């Protein structure tokens, strides 16, 4: 693991943080390309089915 350094956030990284902060509850998938977030997918619905025993 590399030591932390003070780096400025890119515009995309700031938008990612805004999306996360605006999310009341849920799950997101972040697509990364060349070490940068390029797309965020918000998972809208998840249905858990009962297990059969």
Residue frames as qw, qx, qy, qz and C-alpha x, y, z in Angstrom:
[[0.000, 0.889, 0.458, 0.000, 0.00, 0.00, 0.00],
 [0.423, 0.430, -0.013, 0.798, 1.34, 3.40, -0.94],
 [0.208, -0.388, -0.458, 0.772, 1.50, 6.27, 1.54],
 [0.173, 0.843, 0.508, -0.037, -1.22, 8.89, 1.29],
 [0.335, -0.022, 0.132, 0.933, -0.43, 12.11, -0.50],
 [0.228, 0.641, 0.342, -0.648, -2.42, 15.31, -0.79],
 [0.217, 0.132, 0.689, 0.679, -3.85, 15.21, -4.28],
 [0.373, 0.232, 0.056, -0.897, -6.47, 17.49, -5.76],
 [0.550, 0.327, 0.754, -0.148, -9.69, 15.76, -6.80],
 [0.087, 0.076, 0.628, 0.770, -10.58, 15.70, -10.46],
 [0.469, -0.009, -0.067, -0.881, -13.97, 16.97, -11.65],
 [0.694, -0.069, -0.639, -0.323, -15.14, 13.37, -12.10],
 [0.436, -0.091, -0.769, 0.459, -14.04, 12.44, -8.57],
 [0.147, 0.047, 0.347, -0.925, -15.92, 15.42, -7.13],
 [0.620, -0.024, -0.310, -0.721, -19.04, 14.39, -9.05],
 [0.617, -0.066, -0.784, 0.019, -18.67, 10.85, -7.71],
 [0.192, -0.106, -0.666, 0.713, -18.57, 12.15, -4.14],
 [0.369, 0.037, 0.062, -0.927, -21.65, 14.30, -4.82],
 [0.668, -0.054, -0.580, -0.463, -23.54, 11.27, -6.14],
 [0.511, -0.107, -0.795, 0.310, -22.63, 9.23, -3.06],
 [0.029, -0.094, -0.491, 0.866, -23.62, 12.03, -0.67],
 [0.482, 0.022, -0.136, -0.865, -26.98, 12.52, -2.42],
 [0.591, -0.072, -0.767, -0.238, -27.82, 8.83, -2.13],
 [0.593, -0.489, 0.254, -0.587, -30.10, 8.23, 0.86],
 [0.718, -0.211, 0.650, -0.129, -29.88, 4.48, 0.64],
 [0.843, 0.505, -0.010, -0.183, -28.70, 2.08, -2.01],
 [0.757, -0.231, 0.453, 0.409, -25.83, 0.72, -3.94],
 [0.408, 0.843, -0.195, -0.292, -23.67, 2.15, -6.70],
 [0.870, 0.060, 0.289, 0.395, -21.26, 0.61, -9.15],
 [0.002, 0.885, -0.245, -0.397, -18.30, 2.76, -10.21],
 [0.864, 0.404, 0.156, 0.257, -16.72, 2.12, -13.58],
 [0.350, -0.784, 0.307, 0.410, -13.02, 3.03, -13.65],
 [0.799, 0.511, 0.123, 0.292, -10.86, 3.59, -16.74],
 [0.517, 0.510, -0.215, 0.653, -7.23, 4.70, -16.65],
 [0.394, -0.182, -0.579, 0.690, -7.42, 5.14, -12.85],
 [0.179, 0.014, 0.100, -0.979, -10.37, 7.56, -13.13],
 [0.365, 0.416, 0.764, -0.332, -14.09, 7.14, -12.50],
 [0.035, 0.022, -0.544, -0.838, -15.91, 7.40, -15.81],
 [0.519, -0.310, -0.476, -0.639, -19.42, 6.23, -14.92],
 [0.210, -0.077, 0.764, -0.605, -21.58, 5.60, -11.85],
 [0.473, -0.241, -0.697, -0.482, -24.48, 3.17, -12.01],
 [0.396, -0.220, 0.517, -0.726, -27.07, 3.41, -9.27],
 [0.185, -0.150, -0.967, -0.087, -28.67, 0.06, -8.46],
 [0.409, -0.263, -0.084, -0.870, -32.37, 0.88, -8.29],
 [0.830, -0.209, 0.071, -0.513, -33.97, -2.36, -7.26],
 [0.234, 0.309, -0.916, 0.103, -32.86, -5.60, -5.70],
 [0.808, -0.237, -0.034, -0.538, -35.29, -8.38, -4.81],
 [0.062, -0.357, 0.913, -0.187, -34.21, -11.16, -2.51],
 [0.747, -0.079, -0.472, -0.461, -36.08, -14.38, -3.14],
 [0.721, -0.473, 0.395, -0.317, -36.82, -16.81, -0.32],
 [0.134, 0.425, -0.891, -0.080, -34.55, -19.81, -0.10],
 [0.872, -0.095, -0.265, -0.401, -36.09, -23.26, -0.44],
 [0.115, -0.468, 0.824, -0.297, -35.15, -25.65, 2.35]]
